[in-house]
């Protein structure tokens, strides 16, 4: 059965393919593991691939708490141990990028490398101001509607309309308190690392190779100063939308598979 009973949560996941190192795919806020359908058919030809729904999302159980990135990373650590895996390559998008960063920091023995796709950390200046301004809407009574509108607005000029519709409609099916609590856990708690300078000191604690995709060299260049492994790399794809791994799936798959294949022993 593709469900794991782990402490206070039941996680839905799929487990396909063979090879190594195994790859764990982690989606973002108000999304689910279907986000990786453009990757899985290719990656399973080379790796064992685990795609999981975070708690409160998709087909996983909805709990009263546990929505901070560190807690969501603890869920994944429990899943990795449940499956007898590790170390794995953890691939995360948006909130998932923050989760896999936390997984690498808090559970380093389980993580060989991380791939972070437009991750939800490192925000400062106008980007941080925009998040602060949106928080009351994203944690209020109409948070689901605002989440759907926000996710729809993050697509790029070349994003296919079908993807935009998918991103918006999926968010509308989310439990309201999971939408709100995930946002609070990411941005509005004392130990947040979404905003700089907290981001710098926290992600600097990753000791594994990191491949980060960003939508702008200006947004992402700060992270190169906190890479601790020389194999780490920053890739900026200007002009893409937030789901760049869907918009440029073939390019993304080729680059990531090549990077994983070259990981130092």
N, C-alpha and C positions, 0 to 999 in steps of 0.2 A: 504494500500500500504506500502511496506517495505522501504519507503524513507521518510526522515525527512528534511524539508526545514528549515535550521537554520542559520540565519544571512546571511553570504556570501557563504554558502556551502550546498550541498545536500548530506546527508549521507545515504548510504545503510545499512540496518540492518535487522536481523531476531529477532523475539520475540516469544519464545516458552516455554511451561512448566508452572507450577504453583509452589507455595511454596515460602518459604523465608529463609534467605534473598535473594533477586534477585542477580544474578551473571552477570557481564558484562565482555565479553571476548575481548581483544585488541591485535591485531597482530603486527608483526614487520615490519621493513623496506623492501620495495619491495615485500611484501606479501599481504594477504587479509584474510578475516574472515574464509575462508575455512580451515585455519590452525587448527581450533578447531573441525573439524569433528570427531576426535577421542574422544572428550570430550562431545559434545552436546547430543548424544543419551543417555548417562548415566546421565548427570547432569540434563536434563529436567525431569527426573523421581523424582527429589527432589527439584528443584528450578525453578523459572522463569529465563530464560537465554536469554540475549541479546548479539548477536555477530555482531560487527560493522566493516565496512571498513573505515579506516582513510581517511581523505581527500587526493585526489591524488592517491588513491590506490583502487584496485578492481572496484566496481561499483559506488563508490562515485564520486562526481564531482572533477574536476581538477581545482584548483584555482591558482592565481598568487603568493600568499603568504600564510602564516599561518602554516608553517611546523616545527616550534620549538616545543619541547615537551610540554611546557606550553600552547601554542596555540592549539595543538592537544587535550590537556586535557580540555581546555575551550570548544572545540567542544563536548566532551563527557559530560561535565557538562550540556551543553545546551540540549543534547539528553536525559539525565537522567531527567531533569526538564520537557522536552517535553512529556515524557512518564509517568510523575507523580510518579517517583520512588525515592528511596533513604531513608535511606542509603543503598548502595549496596556493594557487594564484587567485587572488580575489579581485574581481572586476566590478566596479560600482559606478553607477550614474547618479549625479546630483546628490540627493540625500544619501544614496548608496555609496557615493564617493567618500562622504564623511564617515559612513559606517565601516567601510573597509579600511580607512585610515585608522579608526579606533580599534579595529580588529588587529591591525599590525602593531599598534602601540600597546594594547592591553594583553594580547595573546600572541607574542612574537614567535613562539615555537610552532604555531599552527600556520604561519604565513611565509611563503617563499618570496612572493612579490605581489605588488598591487598595481592595478590599472584603474585610474580614476578619470571619469568622463564628465567634464564640466562640473566638478565637485562643489558641494554646498559648504565651502569654507573659503577663507581668504578674502572675505568681503570687507571693503573699506570705502571711504569717500561716498560718491553718489549711489553706488550699489548697496552699501550698508544703509544709507538714508532711505532708500526705496524699501528695503526689508522692514525697517523700523516703522515706516509709514503704513505698510500693508499688514503688519501684525494684528492690529485690532480687528481687521476684516477677516483674517485667516484664523482667528481664534474665537470669533463671535458667533452669534446664533445662525448667521447665514454663511458660515465658513465653507460649506460644500460648494455653494454657487460661486463664491469668490475663488476657491481653489480651481474650479473648472475654467473660469475666465482667465485666471493667471496662467495656467498651463497652456491654454490655447494661445495666449499672447507671446509665448516664448519660442514659437516656431520662427524659422528664418524665411527669407524671401523665396527660397526655392523648395520649401517644405511642401510635399504633396498634400492637397486638401484632405485626402482620406486619413492621413496621419493626424492632422489637426483635429478632425472630427473624433477620431479614436481617443486622443489624449483628453479631450474635453468630456466626452460621454463617460469614459471610464471613471474620471474623477467624480462625476455626479452620483455614482453608485457607492461612494465611500461612506462609512459610518462617520457621523459628524465629530464625535469626540476623538476618534483616531486622527482625523484631519487636524483638529485643533491641537491635540496633545503632541503630535509629531512636530508641528511648528514651534510650539513652546519649548519642546525638548532640544530642538536644533538651535534656536536663537535666544530664548528668553529664560535661561537658567544660569545660576552662578558659574557653573563649570562649562559653559558653552565654549566651543572653539570655532564657531562659524565666522566670527568677526576678528579681524586683526586688531591688535597684535596677538591675541590669544591663539589664533591659528598658527602663527609662526612657531611659538614655543611648543605647541602640542604636536604638530605634524613633524617637527624636527626630531621627535623621539622615534619615528619609524627607522628601523635599521636595515630594512630590506630594499631591493631595487624598486623604484617607482616610475611608472609611465603615466604622465598626466596629460590629458587632452583639454585644451581650453579654447574658447571662442575668440580670444584676443590675446596677443602677446603682451599687451599692456596689463591685462588682468592677471595673467599667469606668471609673469617673469619673476615676481617676488619668490615663488616657490623654489626656483633653482638654487637660491641661497641656503635653503634648509634641506636639500637632498643630502643624505648621509652616505649613500652608496654610489660609486662612480658610474655604475651602469644606468642610473636613473636618467630620465629624459623628459623634456617638455615639448609637446606638439601643439601648435596653434593653427586652427583651421578657421580662418576669417570667413565670415559670410554664412556660416552654418547656423542652424537653429540649435536649441538646447539638446535635442535628441540627435546629435551628430552621428552616432553609431547606427542610426536608422537611415539618415539621409545619405551618408557615404559608406554604406555597409561594406561593400567590397573592399574599399580602401582601408577601412577600419580593420576588417578581419585580416587582411594581408599584413598590415603593419603590426598588429598585436600578436599574431601567430609567429611572425618572424622575430619579434622582440622576445617572446617567451622561449622560442627555440634557442636563442642566443644567451639565455640567462647563465651567468657563471655557475659552475658546479659547486 
